[in-house]
Amino acid sequence: MSVTTAGKPSSRFEAKTERESHATLLSRRTLRTLWRALTVRDDDDLTAQEASSTLFRFFRSKHVVDLKLILTLALALLSLHFVFATIFSVSGPAIRLFAAAPNPQRDVIGHTLDVLATGVLPLLIKYFSPAIPIYGGVVAWAYLSAGTRLGVVDLFACEISTLCRVGTIFDIGKRYVTTYESEGTIAEKHAAAKHIAVEHVKDDQSSRSFVSQENYFPIFDSNSKDLQSLEAVVVAHITEYYTYMKAVRDLQRKLVSLDVSQIARSGRKAVDGRAGEDPWHETMADTIYVLFLGYESARKSINELIEFQPACAENIIVILLTELVCFTFLCEYLRTDDLRFRRLQLREDDYNDIVPTLAKKVNALHKEDNEKYWTPAKRLIWELEARYKVALETVQRCAKQ
């Protein structure tokens, strides 16, 4: 005797039947999927598979609003075309049918069917059938274009979030700050700079010959031309991120190429918190600044690119963990630079809006089926709130000074 548990098929035969029904073009599952794609509105009602489905995203994603509008217009015009073709096809035979002298002995039903078959249907096929491939082609083009555009969105979202995640895993922001402020020897600080740079120096060359041998941005280098299909704001944030990160790598090369004799004992003891008299510490501070700008652009990009809220929240938290560390350092470093410090102060309102809202969203009670998708973000939110608190206290203290 077979037993059904947790909605699973009770036998191999039933499992096979279910797979076959899913594989057919028209099945209950197909129609149910289409209906959910058309009607679902709340992200908490979606599973991760549904949120990543091209069909679901075609009807919900903000990245394909124009294509969805084209689809809607095509279907509306097709409907109007059918209505007008039907009216034109029926009007002539109907007038002739009613204008004919009544004949009691004539079979009215049979005569009407004959008129429909010989007069109405040929005209309807003649005037409506050519429209089907035209509007069908528009619908197919819209869906395929949406799939291509969403693929571009996914590629850039994956590359940006992965690169930022790697940086946060190694806590690159804190390591840069620690290296800048460390009291170690000159040789130790120079070695630390080499290690943080994550570059390869050839054995047969001196440390001044610092060559990057990896391509860290393959998606951007290979698909940058596809960005033209996205909105201008999204393109701007993505381009800013890659530009800043390439600048970070240039500054890493400069750090390692600087002579050991140019490294001071401590950046913290520099006059007014600035390291202008020391090229090494100045370059390190510039690296932290550009890294901060890069992660800020990455956060804005991810906020636009990823629409599944649990994944978006987790990636934004990961980015903010590094971004806030850099922001805290820069507030201290630039507190005497009126222009740049005021620019940093503008971020205070943004963080006051972003972090509490994000924490509230992550800590909220979610539907049982979707709770697991929010778990990664919940495991990180406490650290984000701690770094946010430190950053807020720092910028307010520096503003008073």
PyMOL commands that set and color helices and strands:
alter all, ss='L'
color gray80, all
select helices_A, chain A and resi 12-23+28-39+43-45+48-52+54-60+62-99+108-128+131-169+172-181+186-197+218-229+232-257+260-262+271-273+279-305+309-333+338-363+368-400
alter helices_A, ss='H'
color red, helices_A
deselect
rebuild
show_as cartoon
